[in-house]
Amino acid sequence: NRMIAISELPKGELTQAHFTALDGDVPAAGDGEVLLRTILMSIDAANRSWMQGATYRDAVKAGDIMPTYAICEVMESKSPKLNKGDIVASESVWAEYVTRPAHKVQKLPDIRPLSNLMSVYGIAGKTAFHGLVNVAHPIAGETVLVSAAAGSVGGYVGQIAKALGCRVVGIAGGAEKCGWVVDTLGFDACADYREPGLFKALRAVCPDGVDVYFDNVGGAVLETALAVMNERGRISCCGAISQYDTDAPTGPRNLPGLVVVKRLRMEGFIVMDFAKQDATALRALQIWVNSGQIKVFEDIVEGLDSAPAALIGLLAGENKGKRMVRVGPD
Ligand code: NDP
């Protein structure tokens, strides 16, 4: 059983040297447990944030096998809840095989390809839907701004906002990505935060200001977004990827000043908060995918051993759409 452990916690930027591959025996399922074969592992900015300390889940430590969310096949079941061959989602680790208590594993609907259950019908799509619709409450005609716009969550946020009749502006790294966000994802405009002058660029592409900002990145980009918000604007705080892979975090300097003056509302959320509304989110996403209003982009990296490079690359902005690692066949 191949596994990837964190050999040392990073102080600044994450590198391959922080990981080590291990080989062990395939574990056996105990009473009430299932043996799972990993098919797909989600690669998330959150993997890096867990290395900084406890968040909404426990911190990871040196020596731990990297935690992940995974889609797996049940190979052996010692529980009446699940059968051999079932496809499930589970909290897992970077490993070919794991055992889990059956009651902690969720049987998945029969949707193919399975990767869609990791992207648009998985955490990314649900995070985008709940964080936009249930936190920021956009109204048709409003301007919605979203950072990490070519990424997994951001790409769905913009497409959902378009489907709801909003004007949508992205922020992404590099001219090529910004072009892709407009031409392929259908955003109205996209500003390159790696170029100097983001404030001016946003003023130019948001002539009516910004009513909703969906923040995936925090830091300097959030500071600039605050400056272009309209009065009574809403900021949905989804993540702070610019602050995860650094030993020198920088928060916005105009907080709380602009929040007060512009009567803004900033609200953080974790996707699980809205689990009771997941069925509504999935129904809406399915309708928009079927009508072509949402395009699904996935970035699948092959092989368990590629997981560290896949995470390092995600933090460097290599991906377009949901990044995941394929460990085994569907
Ligand atoms: P993405 O697919 O969006 O990939 C991350 C992207 O972030 C990269 O492609 C890169 O694109 C961009 N990025 C990296 N570094 C920086 C930086 N310093 N400044 C600005 N942008 C940067 O990842 P996810 O969709 O998985 O995650 C997006 C956000 O959503 C993360 O903050 C994550 O923590 C959060 N999240 C929150 C959840 C919740 O429940 N609240 C659930 C799931 C995710 P570029 O080339 O444009 O820089």
Residues whose N, C-alpha, C, O or C-beta is under 5 A from the ligand:
A	BS01	NDP	I43 D44 A45 A46 T127 A148 G151 S152 V153 G154 I171 A172 G173 N216 V217 C238 G239 A240 I241 S242 F269 I270 V271 L314 L315 A316 G317 E318 N319 G321
